Each structure stands twice: as C-alpha cells, then as structure tokens.
Amino acid sequence: MRRLKNSAITVAAVLVAVFCASKAHANTLTATSCALANVSSAISAALDGDTVMIPACSGITWSSGITINNKAIKISGAGIDVTTITLAGSGFITFSGTSAGNNVAQLGNLTITGSSGDGFIEVKSSYRFRLHHMKIGDIANRAILVTGSYGVIDHMQFTTSNGYNAIQVLGGSTTPTGRWSQNMNFGSVDQVYIEDSTYTATSCVTSLGIFDGFNGSRIVFRHNTVTNWSGYVHGYDSASESALQLEVYENFFDMAKSNCAIPRMLFIRGGTGYIFNNTMHLTDAYNLYEPQFASLYYYRSTQSQQGSICNGSASVDQNLPGQNGYLCFQQPGSGGPGLHTSVPFYEFNNVGTGNMPGNLQLISESSHVVSGRDYFNDTQKPGYTPLTYPHPLTSSNPAPSAPTNLRIIGG
C-alpha cells in the first residue's frame, strides 16, 4: 500500500511539474508601439502559446498585414477605441498552420478601421481560435475569413454605412465528398461560433451578410443583436459545395430603418440546420419584401447552375423515381453523411414584433424543398442539445491583464 501511495505521489508530482513548466514557458511580449514593424517584431519573437501586447495608440496606419505560421499565440490590444489601427492594405492578422502545443490562437481588444482590402482577419489553421472584443468599421468586402478552422468569435462590434460581409466561413480544403461524408454534429465545439456581438448598419444593407458560409461550412450564430443587416449561406449554385450546417438561436434582429427593403432576414440555399428562439422587430411593413424571416431557396430547381438543372437528368442528383430529380445535390434539407442524405431543417419559437407580429416560420421558395419533408416549422429538433453558453473558449483571457514574464520587443 505504501508503495502504491508513493507511486501516486510521484505521478502527481510529475504532472504538476509538467503543468508548471508549460505555464512558465508562456511569456508575454509587448511591442514598443503600434507601428507595423514593431508589432511584427514582437510576433516574430513570440513562441507557440505566448502573448503579444499592442499598446494604446491612434493615428497608426498599416500598409500590409502579418501572417503567423505554425504557432498559436494571443495578440491583445489595450481595449476597443484604446488601441486603434487603420488598414490601408489587404490584410491585418492571418493565423495559419498548426500548433505543436495544442494552443488556442487569440486576437482581441482593439479597433480596426480602413475601407480598402479584403479579409482583414483570416484564420486558416488546424488549431482552435478566438476572436473577441474588437470594433470593425466599413471595409471593402470581408472583415473576417475562416477556412477549415473551429472556434469562437465573440463580443465584436461590426458597424457599416455601406455594407460588407462581416464573417465568411468556408469548410476547408477537404474535397466535397469528404466534407459531406461526416456525420452532423449539432451542439459540438467543431463549428464556428458567433456570439454576444452587435451588427449595426446605418443604411439599408440588402446583399452582404452578417455571416456567409459555403464549402461545407458549419456556423452557430447565437445571442447577437443585428440592426438593418441579414445573414446568408450559399448553395451548390454559386460554390463548389453548399454550406453544410447552420444553427441560429437567441438573437434579436431589429429592422429599424424605415423604407429599408431587405429581401429576407435569413437566406439559406443549402445544407441543414435549426433556427429557434429568435426575435425580429419590424419598424414598418416595407422592411422585408414578402415579408420573410427565413427562406429556403434552391436555384437549380428552375435554372441551370454548375452546368445542370435538378430535373431528373443530372447525375449529381439522387433522382428518386417520379420526384423530378429529388433529392437535389446539397439542397436545403440535406446533409451528411453522404452526398444524398435527407437531414431536414427545423424551426421553433421564433417571434415577430412591431409591424410583423406573431409566429415566424421557415418558408420555401423552391419546388424541391417541401414542408413536412425537407423542413419542419414549430417543431423542436429531435435529440438536439446546444453547446454550453457562453462558449468554453471565452473563459480564457477575455480582457487585457497585467503581463508576466515581460519583455519589450522592437525599437
């Protein structure tokens, strides 16, 4: 018994030593200024798991961005509107590659401005990420681009007078057969979570989204506030592969601008999902064309896209007898595993207020997308359990703190 106890003590001591050693090697480096050269120098000196602090500043312009390869580090400004960087080039921070230490890449606590460029923040890594506590103003196209990565985007402030794609999610470089061969994973951490953020458009944004997904994307949009803006996921019609999975819940959509004709609040052109417990307020009856809360649309029902129409003659479709091509390739109400698996959309407890009071439901604008088969209104999704809220990654360094193991980098 004594030997067993001694062995247990020895194992515990080793685990504590390993843990302490790993914590000791995580250093904090502070750039001497917000200038591109100084921040780049600090990031270059950082090791996997380290933290890089960017000090308070304004009036700083970057002509290009920084790519971080094969190390997951934390980058933090001094706070929103305290650290402000203007971008004149095509990027800001790109996380790429892998993390040997299984660390989480993080970027937060700052303001980004600038109207040029595309994909200011990009994540295309195999490790987890967190983007948080940032304000992003008008840009040319996309603010955040995520490819093949999973994590959380939280406590963001997106503002626009012209409109842009706030967050675009792609499923990664795996072939379409590979992405759609996977089982559905509703409520799993293996998705891109967008939560506790605000989207404010002062004009009427009719074609660019609060989120956009395709190529097997998996998106969870929850606990956000949206004003005069809407969300999209693309289908096989305009991408090599449709969005795969979408969860939208506990959000407030405010169509506050008068005479703002946004076609649909949610425009869904492929894959499957669950939309529940959302509220949408309309200031006047003109805010939506139909009006429509969430529309399921499949272009190939009526027109040639990707070289074919779903009418029973295209080899990419399932072509069940007498079903005019159904199940169409990656249409709304389909998912994994496999390329022709029926996985219906579900809608439950979505409420309209103002000039659109009452029960909000999914509608179909395509003949191949049929109620009671491809989607179900006023029905809870069987077996569904949402991921813990807030996202588990949000508990790690949510705000700037006093640095340890401090080193000043840059001249």
C-alpha positions in Angstrom: 0.0 0.0 0.0 2.8 2.4 0.9 4.5 1.7 -2.5 1.2 2.4 -4.2 0.8 5.7 -2.4 4.4 6.7 -3.2 3.8 5.9 -6.8 0.7 8.1 -6.9 2.5 10.9 -5.2 5.3 10.6 -7.8 2.9 10.7 -10.7 1.1 13.7 -9.3 4.4 15.5 -8.7 5.4 14.8 -12.3 2.1 16.1 -13.7 2.4 19.3 -11.6 5.9 19.8 -12.8 4.9 19.4 -16.4 2.0 21.8 -15.9 4.1 24.4 -14.2 6.8 24.1 -16.8 4.3 24.6 -19.6 2.9 27.7 -17.9 6.4 29.0 -17.2 7.3 28.9 -20.9 4.2 31.0 -21.9 5.7 34.5 -22.0 4.2 38.0 -22.6 5.9 40.3 -25.1 5.0 43.9 -25.5 5.5 45.8 -28.8 7.1 49.2 -28.3 4.4 50.8 -30.4 1.5 50.0 -32.7 3.7 50.5 -35.8 3.6 47.6 -38.2 7.4 46.9 -37.9 7.3 46.9 -34.1 4.2 44.6 -33.8 5.7 42.3 -36.5 8.9 42.1 -34.5 7.1 41.1 -31.3 5.1 38.5 -33.1 8.2 37.1 -34.8 9.8 36.7 -31.4 6.8 35.0 -29.8 6.7 31.2 -29.4 3.7 29.0 -29.6 1.4 29.8 -26.6 3.0 33.2 -25.9 1.0 36.5 -25.7 1.8 39.7 -27.6 0.5 43.0 -26.3 -0.1 46.0 -28.6 -0.2 49.3 -26.6 -2.7 52.1 -26.8 -2.5 54.2 -29.9 -4.3 56.0 -32.7 -3.4 57.5 -36.0 -1.3 54.4 -37.0 -1.7 53.1 -40.5 -0.6 49.6 -41.7 0.2 49.2 -45.4 0.2 45.4 -45.2 -0.7 42.6 -42.8 1.1 40.0 -40.8 0.9 36.2 -41.3 1.6 33.9 -38.3 2.7 30.4 -39.3 2.6 27.3 -37.2 2.2 28.9 -33.8 -1.0 29.8 -31.9 -0.3 33.0 -30.0 -2.5 35.5 -28.2 -2.5 39.1 -29.6 -4.2 41.7 -27.5 -4.6 45.5 -27.7 -5.3 47.7 -24.8 -9.0 47.8 -25.5 -11.7 48.9 -28.0 -11.1 52.5 -29.1 -7.9 52.5 -27.0 -5.8 50.6 -29.5 -6.9 51.8 -33.0 -5.2 50.7 -36.2 -6.1 51.9 -39.7 -5.5 49.4 -42.5 -4.5 50.6 -46.0 -3.6 47.2 -47.4 -5.3 43.9 -47.9 -4.9 42.3 -44.5 -4.3 42.6 -40.8 -3.6 39.3 -39.0 -3.6 35.8 -40.5 -3.3 32.7 -38.5 -2.1 29.7 -40.5 -0.7 26.2 -40.0 -0.6 24.1 -36.8 0.2 24.4 -33.1 2.6 21.8 -31.7 1.4 22.7 -28.2 -2.3 22.5 -29.0 -2.8 26.1 -28.0 -5.6 28.5 -28.9 -4.9 31.4 -31.3 -6.5 34.7 -30.0 -6.8 38.2 -31.2 -8.8 40.9 -29.4 -9.2 44.2 -27.5 -8.7 46.7 -30.3 -10.4 48.8 -33.1 -9.8 48.3 -36.8 -10.6 50.9 -39.4 -10.0 51.3 -43.1 -12.0 51.0 -46.3 -9.7 49.0 -48.6 -8.6 45.4 -48.7 -10.3 42.1 -48.1 -10.2 39.5 -45.3 -8.7 41.8 -42.7 -8.6 38.9 -40.2 -8.0 35.4 -41.5 -7.9 32.1 -39.8 -6.9 29.1 -41.9 -5.3 26.8 -39.2 -5.8 23.4 -37.7 -5.9 24.8 -34.2 -8.7 26.4 -32.3 -9.2 30.2 -32.3 -10.9 33.0 -30.5 -11.5 36.5 -32.0 -13.0 38.8 -29.4 -13.7 42.4 -28.2 -13.0 44.2 -31.4 -14.7 47.0 -33.3 -14.6 46.9 -37.1 -15.9 49.7 -39.3 -16.6 49.9 -43.0 -14.4 47.8 -45.2 -14.4 46.8 -48.9 -15.5 43.2 -48.7 -14.9 40.8 -45.8 -13.9 41.6 -42.3 -13.2 38.0 -41.1 -12.5 34.9 -43.2 -12.3 31.5 -41.6 -11.3 28.4 -43.6 -11.3 24.9 -42.2 -10.9 26.1 -38.6 -13.2 25.9 -35.5 -13.5 28.3 -32.6 -15.5 31.4 -31.4 -16.0 35.0 -32.5 -17.5 36.9 -29.6 -18.1 40.4 -28.2 -17.5 42.0 -31.6 -18.9 45.4 -32.8 -19.5 45.5 -36.6 -20.6 48.8 -38.0 -21.3 49.9 -41.5 -22.8 52.6 -43.6 -22.3 50.7 -46.9 -22.4 47.0 -46.1 -19.8 44.2 -46.1 -19.6 40.5 -45.3 -18.8 40.6 -41.6 -17.8 36.9 -41.3 -17.3 34.4 -44.0 -16.8 30.7 -43.2 -15.5 28.0 -45.5 -15.3 24.4 -44.7 -11.6 23.9 -45.7 -9.6 22.2 -48.3 -11.1 18.7 -48.0 -12.9 17.5 -51.1 -16.7 17.9 -51.2 -17.1 14.2 -50.8 -15.0 14.3 -47.6 -16.8 17.3 -46.0 -20.2 15.9 -46.7 -19.3 12.3 -45.6 -19.1 13.4 -42.0 -22.0 13.0 -39.5 -23.9 16.1 -38.4 -22.6 17.4 -35.1 -25.2 19.9 -33.8 -24.1 21.3 -30.5 -20.5 20.3 -31.0 -17.4 22.6 -30.5 -16.4 21.6 -34.0 -18.1 24.6 -35.6 -17.5 28.4 -35.9 -19.5 30.0 -33.1 -20.5 33.7 -33.4 -22.0 35.1 -30.2 -22.5 38.2 -28.0 -21.8 40.6 -30.8 -23.6 43.6 -32.4 -24.1 44.3 -36.1 -25.2 47.8 -36.8 -26.0 49.2 -40.3 -26.9 52.8 -40.6 -28.1 52.3 -44.2 -30.1 49.5 -45.8 -27.8 46.5 -46.4 -29.5 44.2 -48.9 -26.9 41.9 -50.3 -23.9 41.5 -47.9 -24.3 39.4 -44.8 -23.6 39.4 -41.1 -22.4 35.9 -41.9 -21.9 33.9 -45.1 -21.0 30.2 -45.4 -20.2 27.7 -48.1 -17.9 24.8 -49.0 -19.2 22.6 -46.1 -19.3 25.4 -43.5 -20.6 24.8 -40.0 -21.9 28.0 -38.3 -23.6 28.7 -35.0 -25.0 32.3 -34.7 -26.3 32.9 -31.1 -27.0 35.7 -28.6 -26.3 38.5 -31.1 -28.1 41.8 -31.9 -28.5 42.8 -35.5 -29.8 46.1 -36.9 -30.7 46.5 -40.6 -28.5 43.6 -41.7 -29.1 39.9 -42.7 -27.4 36.6 -42.9 -26.7 34.2 -45.8 -25.4 30.7 -46.6 -24.5 29.8 -50.2 -25.6 26.7 -52.0 -24.2 24.5 -54.7 -25.5 27.0 -57.2 -22.7 29.5 -56.7 -20.0 27.5 -54.9 -18.3 24.1 -55.5 -20.1 23.0 -52.4 -23.0 24.2 -50.3 -22.9 25.3 -46.7 -23.4 22.2 -44.5 -24.8 23.1 -41.1 -26.4 26.2 -39.5 -27.7 26.9 -36.0 -29.3 30.3 -35.3 -30.8 31.0 -31.9 -31.4 33.5 -29.2 -30.8 36.5 -31.4 -32.6 39.9 -31.8 -33.0 41.2 -35.3 -34.1 44.8 -35.5 -35.2 46.2 -38.8 -35.2 49.7 -37.5 -34.7 51.8 -40.6 -37.8 52.9 -42.4 -38.2 52.1 -46.1 -35.4 49.5 -45.9 -36.3 46.7 -48.3 -34.2 43.7 -47.2 -35.5 40.7 -49.1 -35.0 38.1 -46.3 -33.6 38.1 -42.8 -32.0 34.7 -43.3 -31.4 33.4 -46.9 -30.5 29.7 -46.9 -29.5 27.9 -50.1 -28.3 24.6 -49.0 -27.5 22.2 -46.1 -29.4 21.8 -42.9 -29.9 23.5 -39.6 -32.0 24.5 -36.6 -33.4 28.0 -36.1 -35.1 28.8 -32.8 -35.9 31.3 -30.1 -35.1 34.4 -32.2 -37.0 37.7 -32.2 -37.4 40.0 -35.2 -38.8 43.6 -34.9 -40.0 45.5 -37.9 -40.4 49.3 -37.8 -42.7 49.4 -40.8 -44.2 46.9 -43.2 -41.8 47.7 -46.0 -38.8 46.3 -44.2 -39.0 42.9 -45.9 -40.2 42.3 -49.4 -42.6 39.4 -48.7 -42.1 39.8 -45.7 -39.8 36.8 -45.0 -38.0 35.8 -41.8 -36.0 32.8 -43.1 -36.2 31.5 -46.7 -35.0 28.1 -48.1 -34.1 28.6 -51.7 -32.5 26.2 -54.3 -31.6 27.9 -57.6 -31.2 24.6 -59.5 -34.9 23.9 -59.2 -35.6 26.3 -62.0 -32.3 27.4 -63.6 -29.0 25.9 -64.7 -26.3 26.3 -62.1 -23.0 24.4 -62.1 -23.9 23.1 -65.5 -27.3 21.5 -64.8 -30.8 21.8 -63.5 -32.3 19.4 -60.9 -35.0 17.8 -63.2 -34.1 14.1 -63.2 -31.4 14.2 -65.8 -28.3 15.4 -63.8 -26.0 12.7 -62.4 -25.1 14.8 -59.3 -28.7 14.5 -58.0 -30.3 11.4 -56.4 -33.1 11.3 -59.0 -35.6 9.3 -57.0 -38.4 7.9 -59.3 -41.1 10.4 -60.0 -39.5 13.1 -57.9 -38.2 15.4 -60.7 -34.5 14.9 -59.6 -35.1 14.9 -55.8 -33.0 14.7 -53.6 -31.2 17.5 -55.4 -27.5 17.8 -54.8 -26.9 19.6 -51.4 -30.3 21.3 -51.5 -31.8 22.8 -48.3 -32.9 19.9 -46.1 -29.9 17.7 -46.9 -26.6 16.9 -45.0 -24.2 14.2 -44.1 -23.1 11.5 -44.0 -23.1 11.2 -47.8 -24.0 13.4 -50.7 -27.7 12.4 -50.8 -28.9 12.2 -47.2 -32.1 13.9 -46.2 -31.5 15.9 -43.0 -34.4 18.3 -42.5 -34.3 21.9 -41.3 -36.2 22.7 -38.1 -37.8 25.9 -36.9 -39.2 26.6 -33.4 -40.4 29.5 -31.3 -39.3 32.5 -33.5 -41.4 35.6 -32.8 -42.1 38.8 -34.7 -42.9 42.2 -33.1 -43.7 45.7 -34.4 -45.2 45.6 -37.9 -44.6 41.8 -38.2 -46.2 40.4 -35.0 -46.7 36.7 -34.3 -45.1 33.4 -35.2 -42.2 33.5 -37.7 -41.5 30.4 -39.8 -39.3 29.0 -42.5 -40.7 29.3 -46.0 -39.7 27.5 -49.2 -39.2 29.3 -52.5 -38.3 26.2 -54.4 -40.4 23.3 -55.5 -37.9 20.7 -54.4 -37.9 22.0 -50.8 -41.1 20.7 -49.2 -42.6 21.3 -45.8 -43.0 18.2 -43.7 -40.2 16.5 -45.6 -37.3 18.9 -46.0 -38.2 21.3 -43.2 -40.5 21.4 -40.2 -41.9 24.5 -38.6 -42.9 24.9 -35.0 -41.0 21.7 -34.2 -38.1 21.2 -31.9 -35.2 19.3 -33.4 -35.2 15.7 -32.1 -32.2 14.9 -29.9 -30.7 18.4 -30.0 -28.7 19.9 -27.2 -26.9 23.2 -27.7 -23.3 23.8 -26.7 -22.8 25.3 -23.3 -23.2 29.1 -23.4 -21.0 31.1 -23.3 -18.5 29.2 -25.5 -15.9 27.4 -23.3 -13.0 29.3 -25.1 -14.4 32.7 -23.9 -13.2 32.0 -20.4 -9.6 32.3 -21.5 -8.2 35.8 -21.1 -11.4 37.8 -22.1 -9.8 41.1 -21.4 -6.3 42.6 -21.1 -4.5 41.8 -17.8 -1.2 42.8 -16.3 1.6 41.0 -18.2 4.0 38.5 -16.7 7.5 37.4 -17.8 7.6 40.8 -19.6 9.9 41.6 -22.5 9.9 44.7 -24.6 10.3 43.9 -28.3 11.1 46.3 -31.1 13.0 49.6 -31.5 
